[in-house]
Amino acid sequence: MCCKQAFLPEEYDKSIAATLPYYEEYFKQIADIVTIVFQTPITWLDIGCGTGKMASIAIKNPQVKNMVCCDNSPQMLRIAKERICSSNMEFLQIPIQSLGYDSNFDVITAILLNHYLEHEDRIISIKNCYNALKKNGLFFTVENFAPNNDMMKTLYLERWKNYQYNNGKSEKECQNHILRYNTEYYPITIMEQIHILQECGFKNVEIFWCSYMQVGILGIK
């Protein structure tokens, strides 16, 4: 399945902060946990790397000896390559459903990616990430989530719409983005996300961050 991004690659970094509350916090939280867990050299795979935001932060950790960034978009990869200059980086154009790694990585990140996938592709992508991790490796996913009922969905979407409007978007832009819910991306509940990780084999699964309609979940192999 082809992921339909909300923004053009050239506009992504500028537009995303006005759309997603606490966007910078996702990456800070992940980097903090990785620093605490690992005191030895590690390998890191960033799936759906986009413009290289996660990689630009991760590569500052001296323990990261090798980082592979994958994305299905050549335009995104071009921007990521321009953003990061390091001999420890590798860039690959590949969809997450086609990953073929086997126990290669200590850390895998998939940020704002799996909610673009329908159910079966989501399971395949997470299982591929599980297979690519070493034992006790960390898998971080940050996704939009679906509230548990229509009442909460209405409330959460309206709050998210207000955030975007207060950060400079027009009323039409805000409404158009909200209308993407379950039409251009396919959110599932937090508990459903946790259950999928458990079904894919992760022995420990916990929320590490949550706000508005985005949730960060950590799975340990």
C-alpha positions in Angstrom: 0.0 0.0 0.0 1.3 3.5 -0.9 1.4 5.9 2.0 -0.3 9.3 1.3 1.7 11.9 3.2 0.0 15.0 4.5 2.7 17.4 3.2 5.1 17.6 0.3 8.7 16.6 1.2 10.0 20.1 0.8 7.2 21.5 3.1 7.3 18.7 5.7 9.6 20.2 8.4 7.9 23.6 8.2 4.4 22.2 8.3 4.6 19.4 10.8 5.2 21.6 13.9 2.0 23.5 13.2 0.1 20.2 12.8 1.3 17.9 15.6 1.5 19.1 19.2 4.8 18.4 21.0 6.4 17.1 17.8 9.9 17.7 19.0 9.1 15.8 22.2 8.8 12.4 20.4 12.5 12.4 19.4 13.7 13.8 22.8 11.9 11.0 24.7 13.3 8.3 22.4 16.8 9.6 22.6 16.6 9.9 26.4 15.5 6.2 26.8 18.2 4.9 24.4 20.9 6.8 26.3 19.7 5.3 29.6 19.5 1.7 28.2 22.7 1.4 26.2 26.2 2.2 27.3 27.9 0.1 24.6 28.0 0.6 20.8 24.6 0.1 19.1 23.1 -0.1 15.6 19.9 1.8 14.9 17.3 1.4 12.1 14.9 4.3 11.4 11.9 3.2 9.3 10.0 5.9 7.4 12.8 8.2 8.2 11.3 11.2 6.3 13.5 14.2 6.3 15.9 12.6 8.8 14.7 14.3 12.0 15.2 11.2 14.2 18.5 10.4 12.7 19.8 13.9 13.2 19.2 13.6 16.9 20.2 9.9 17.2 23.6 10.3 15.5 24.7 12.7 18.2 24.8 9.8 20.7 28.4 8.6 20.6 27.1 5.0 21.2 25.4 4.9 17.8 28.0 3.4 15.6 25.8 2.6 12.6 22.4 4.0 11.6 20.3 2.9 8.7 17.5 5.2 7.4 14.8 3.8 5.2 12.0 5.5 3.4 9.8 4.7 0.4 10.1 8.3 -0.9 13.3 9.2 -2.8 12.5 12.9 -2.2 12.4 12.4 1.6 15.7 10.4 1.4 17.3 13.2 -0.6 16.4 15.8 2.1 17.6 13.4 4.8 21.0 12.9 3.1 21.4 16.7 2.8 20.5 17.1 6.5 22.9 14.6 7.9 26.6 14.2 7.0 28.1 11.2 8.9 30.1 8.2 7.9 28.0 6.2 10.3 24.8 6.7 8.1 23.3 4.5 5.4 20.2 5.4 3.4 17.9 2.9 1.7 14.8 3.4 -0.4 12.5 0.5 0.7 9.0 0.1 2.1 8.7 -1.2 5.7 6.8 -4.3 4.4 9.8 -5.4 2.4 12.4 -5.3 5.2 14.5 -8.5 5.3 16.8 -7.9 8.3 17.3 -10.6 10.9 18.5 -9.6 14.4 20.7 -6.8 13.1 19.7 -3.8 15.2 19.6 -2.7 18.9 17.1 0.1 18.2 14.3 0.5 15.6 12.2 3.6 15.3 9.0 3.9 13.2 7.6 7.4 13.7 4.3 8.5 12.2 4.3 5.6 9.7 2.2 2.6 10.6 -1.0 4.5 10.8 -0.8 4.9 7.1 -1.0 1.1 6.7 -4.1 -1.0 6.7 -4.4 -3.8 9.2 -2.5 -6.6 7.4 0.3 -4.4 6.2 0.6 -2.9 9.7 1.1 -6.4 11.2 3.7 -7.3 8.5 5.6 -4.1 9.1 5.8 -4.6 12.9 6.7 -8.2 12.6 9.5 -7.2 10.2 10.8 -4.8 12.8 10.6 -7.5 15.5 12.6 -9.8 13.3 15.2 -7.1 12.6 15.9 -6.5 16.3 18.5 -8.2 18.4 17.3 -9.9 21.6 16.3 -7.2 24.2 16.3 -4.6 21.4 14.0 -1.6 21.6 11.2 -0.8 19.1 9.7 2.7 19.3 6.6 3.6 17.4 4.8 6.9 17.5 1.4 7.0 15.8 -1.9 8.8 15.6 -4.5 6.8 17.6 -8.2 6.3 17.5 -10.2 7.2 20.7 -12.3 4.5 22.2 -15.7 5.9 21.1 -17.4 8.5 18.9 -17.8 11.0 21.7 -14.2 11.0 22.6 -13.2 11.1 18.9 -15.3 14.2 18.3 -13.7 15.9 21.4 -10.1 14.9 20.5 -10.4 15.9 16.8 -11.9 19.3 17.8 -9.0 19.9 20.2 -6.5 18.9 17.6 -8.2 21.2 15.1 -8.0 24.1 17.5 -4.3 23.5 18.0 -3.6 23.7 14.3 -5.7 26.9 14.0 -3.9 28.5 16.9 -0.6 27.7 15.2 -1.3 29.6 12.0 -3.3 27.3 9.8 -6.5 28.6 8.2 -9.9 27.1 9.1 -10.0 25.3 5.8 -6.5 23.8 6.2 -7.5 22.6 9.7 -10.7 21.0 8.6 -9.0 19.3 5.6 -6.4 17.8 7.9 -9.0 16.5 10.3 -10.9 14.9 7.4 -7.9 12.7 6.7 -8.9 10.7 9.8 -9.7 7.1 8.6 -9.6 8.1 5.0 -5.9 8.9 4.3 -4.5 7.3 7.5 -6.1 4.5 9.6 -5.7 5.0 13.3 -6.5 2.2 15.8 -6.9 2.5 19.6 -3.9 2.5 21.9 -4.9 -0.9 23.3 -5.1 -2.3 19.7 -1.6 -1.0 19.0 -0.3 -2.6 22.2 -2.0 -5.9 21.4 -0.5 -6.0 17.9 3.0 -5.6 19.3 2.4 -8.3 21.8 1.0 -10.6 19.1 4.1 -9.9 17.0 6.3 -11.2 19.8 7.4 -8.3 21.9 7.7 -9.4 25.5 7.4 -6.0 27.2 5.1 -3.3 25.7 4.5 0.1 27.4 3.4 3.6 26.5 6.3 6.0 26.9 4.5 9.2 25.8 1.0 10.4 24.9 -0.7 13.7 24.1 -3.6 14.9 21.9 -4.1 12.1 19.4 -0.6 10.8 19.2 0.9 8.0 21.3 4.4 6.6 21.7 4.8 2.9 22.4 7.9 1.0 23.3 8.3 -2.7 22.7 11.2 -4.8 23.9 12.1 -8.0 22.1 
